[in-house]
Amino acid sequence: MTKLTLDEKEYEIEDFTDAQKEMVNILNLGSNSSTLLNHMLQCVTAIQQMKTDELRQSLEGDKDDQSK
């Protein structure tokens, strides 16, 4: 028996109407989508930081080459 807790009250999903079950499915989809998007954002942010650091190191290396 799958239960859903809403406002600290438990409900049996099997007792839901089809419309209520569809609402739960939409809420689950939204939650899963949000989790995926947050993960993607974290990945992009990490790559941006890595590439910024690589560019910084590359430019600092170029400064050392130019001063010689």
N, C-alpha and C positions, 0 to 999 in steps of 0.2 A: 504494500500500500504506500503510494507516494503521497507525501504531505507537502503542503506549501504553508509557510508562515508569513502572514501579513499583519502588520500592526500588533505583533506579539500574540496573534491568534492563529491556531493551526486549522487547516482545511484539508480534507481528503480530495485529491484531484480527481479521483474516479467518480466523485459525486458532482463534479462540475458539469455544466451544460457544454455543448459543443462550442458555443460562442465564448464561454469562459476559458475553455481549454485552448482555443485559438489565441485569446489574449495572453495566456501564459506562454504559449509558443512564441508570440511576438516579443514579449518581454525577455524570454531566454535568448532569442536571436539578437536583440538589441544589446544585451549584456555580453554575449559572445563576440559580437562585432566590436564593441567598445574595448574589450580585452585585446582583441587582435590588433586594432588600430593603435592602442597604447604600446603594444609590443613593437609594432612597426616604427612608431615614433621614437622609441628608445633605441632601436637599431640605427635609424637614420641619424639621430643625435650622436651616437657613439662613433659612427663613420665620419661624420662632420668633424668631430673633435680630433679623431685620429689624423684625418687629412690636413686639418689646420696645423696640428703639431708637426706633421711631415713637412708642410710648406715652410713653417717657421724654421725648422732645423735646416732645410735646404737653403733658405735665404741667409741664415746665419753662416752656413758653410760658404756661400758665395761671397759674403763680406770678408771672410778670412782669406779667400783666394784673391780677392781684389786688393787687399792691403799688402800683399807680397810683391 
